[in-house]
Amino acid sequence: LLPEVEAAAIKKVIAIQIAELMKKDNLSKTEMAKRMNTSRSAIDRLLDPQNESITLQTLEHAALALGKKIQVNIV
């Protein structure tokens, strides 16, 4: 149970960070959708911290659209 909860928490943190980067760059959901070649509703799902179905690949794609990378470390 603990690994699943931790994974969900990590996804939430990344989604929040993506939203913050979009706000910092004054980037709309529509523009983000264009950068990611997806729909605006997909961006809504991506930015929803309660949505646990978003994959790491999708989060990485979003980060790349913002000129960033996601780093995962094993500690």
Secondary structure, DSSP 8 states (H G I E B T S, - for coil): -HHHHHHHHHHHHHHHHHHHHHHHTT--HHHHHHHHTS-HHHHHHHH-TT-TT--HHHHHHHHHHTT--------
